[in-house]
Amino acid sequence: MTIAAADRIFTAIDTPDLAAASTLARGVGGPVKLGLEFFCANGPAGVRAAAGAAPLFLDLKLHDIPNTVAGGLRSVLPLAPRFVTIHAAGGPAMLKAAAEAVAGAGKQRPKLLAVTVLTSLDDGDLAAVGQAAPVAEQALRLARLARDCGIDGAICSPHEIRTLRAALGRDFVLMVPGIRPASSAADDQKRVMTPREAIAAGADHLVIGRPITQAADPARARAAIAADLAA
């Protein structure tokens, strides 16, 4: 299925301030990503108020025992998110419980995306927590596990896109943060790529925050990225 350029971009609204998030979401337009910080500050009602009718990526990165994750997912189904994140490192039982929890929503169910290796981590960070495998190998292992447990796709670094796409097929959704237009700073992301590079590598959707939200004209910044992707 062909995805329109504008629908590929989820604007990351990373603030706990409800008024600011609502103003930004409506001003920028298009799909939005709201994360754990916002959810903890404002709850489901805040998500409804901020996102409105926009396609919603609810980035909660759930990671707990299977029953708790399943219950958490069932609790957010009324928000009708398009995507929700869970940690692949939660293991097979948790991943399968998550897939079963959303299956009851039928065709309107959210797609589950597994977090593999956070984009703020590099090989040294993994070694520090006792994971000897390099980032790319660990990301592939966890993404494959997620797919095999019925998860729809994964969050991955730009530099894992080609590997995951080749190994996991066209139907496995790849949502990619760490995206920076060529003129933007990397900030706290260690593994970054431009929007066009990421789509060319095989990404389905992009998460872009500060290059849009901190621009002088956020709506224009988002539109410029979408236009570049469509060119």
N, C-alpha and C positions, 0 to 999 in steps of 0.2 A: 504494500500500500504506500502510495506517495504521500509524504508529509509536507505541507506547505511550510515555507521558510519561517514565517511568523509564528507558526505553531510549534516549531522546534525549540524555541527559546522560552525557558522558564526564568523569569526575573526573581532573583533571590532577595527577599525583603527581610533583612536580618536586623530587626529592631523589636523590642518588647512593647514599644509605644503603639497603642491601638490607633490613635488618631493619625499618627505619622504613617503607619503601615497602610491604613485605609486610603489616605490621600495619595500615597505613592502608588498603590495598586491601581487605583482608578485613573491616576494621571498618566501612568506608563501604558496601561492597557495590555491585553493579552494574558497568557498563562502566568501564574505566580507560584513561587515556592515559599511556604511558611514553615519554619523549623521549630525545634524543641523550645528555644528561648521564648518565642512568641506564644507557643501553645501553653507553656507553664504559666506565663503572665496573664493570659487572656482566656484560655479554655476554648471549648467548642463555639461558644457564642461569639467570641472574638474572631475566630476563624471565619465564621459566617459573615460577620460585619466587614472584615478586611477584604476577603476574597470576592465577596458578592457572587456574581454568576461566572466569574473567570475560571477557566480550567485550573484545578488546584493540585499541586504536588505537596503533600504533607510529609515533611522530612523529619520523622520522629526517631528514626534509628532504634527501633524497639529491640531489646536484647534482655531476655529473662527466661524463666522456665516456660515450657510450652503452653500451659494453661493460661498463664498471665499474659503472654503475648497474644494468644488467640482472643482472650477477653478484651484486651486493649484494641485490637483490630475491629472486633464487633462493635465496640463503643464508638468508633469514629466512622462507621459506615453511613450514618445519617448525614454526615458532612459531604458525602458523594465525592471524595477525592478521586482524581484520576490515577494518582500514584501515591503509594505509601512505602516508606523504607523500613527494613528490618536488617539486623546484623547477621550475615551468613555464618559468622563464628559462633552463633547460638547453637549450631549443630543440627543434624538431620531431624530429630524429633521436633524441635522448635520450628524448623522450616516447614515441615509437613503440617504441623498444627496451624501454622499461619495460613497456608494455602487452603486448608479445609475451612478455616474461620471465615474467609471472604467468599468462598464458593457459593454460599447460600444467597448472596446478593445477585446472582445470575449475571445477565449481560451487563448490568450497571456496576458490577463489582470493580473495586480499584485493582489496578495491576500492582503486584508486589515487586519491589526492587531490593535486591540484597546489597548491602554495603560490604565490599570486599576489604580493601585497605584504604583507610582514610587518606585523602590527598595531602594532608599535612605531614604524613609519615614517609620516611625514606628507609633504605636498607639498614642504616644505623639505628633508627628508631625501633625497627622490628627486632634487631639483635638485642637491643636493650631490654625487651620484654620476653626474651627467650625463644623467638622465632628465627630459626637459622636460615630459612629460605629467603631469597631476595624478593623484593616487592612484586615483580612481574609474575614469578612462580606462585607466590601465595595468592595473588589476585585471581589467577587462573584456577587454582585448586578450589578456592571458595566459590567462584562463579559457577564452576562445573557442578559442585555439590548443590548449590541453590537450584540450578536448572533441573537436576535429577530429582529434586524434592518437590518440584511443581511450582517453583517461583518463576515469575514472568521475565525478569531481567536483572540487571545489576547496575550499581553505581560504580564507575571506574575512573581512574586517572586517564587523561588523554593518551598517555603513552602505553596503556594496556588495550586500547581500542582494537587495533589490528589483530592482536593475538586472540582476544576474546571473540571477535567476530569470526575469525577463521575457525576457531575451535568449537564454538557454540551455535553457529548458524545464523541465518538472517532473521529468524523469528524471535530471537532472544533480544529483548530491549536493552539498549545501552544508553543510560543517562549519565552525562559527563559534566562534572564540575571542573574547576581549575582552568576555566576558559577566560582568556584575556585577549581583547583586540591588540593588534601589534603595537599600538601607541600606549598601552596601559602597563602599569607596574604589576609585578607578580604578587605583591603583598605577602600573605602568610602561606601561599600555596607553593609547594616545592616542585610540582610537576605540572607545568602549564602548557597551553597550546592555543593558537588562534581559532576563532570559530570556523573559518573555512577549512583549516587543516583538520579539525576534529570531524567535521561532516565528511570530508574526503576520505578519512581513515575508516569511517563506518559508524559514527555515532548517530543515534536516532534523535536524541534531545540534548540540549545544552543548558547548563545552569550558569547564569551570569549575574553577578551581584554588583559590586562597586563600580565597574565600568559603566553601568547603567544608572544605578541609584545615586551615585555621587557625582554624576555629570551635571553640568549647568542646566541642561534640558534633558531629563531622563527619557521622556517620550521620543525625542529626536534621536538620542543615542541608541535606543532599542531599535527604532525604525531603520537607522543606518546599518546596524548589524544585520537585520533581517534582509534589507535590500542587497547587502553584499553577498549574503548566502544565496539569494535568488538569482543573482547575476550569472 
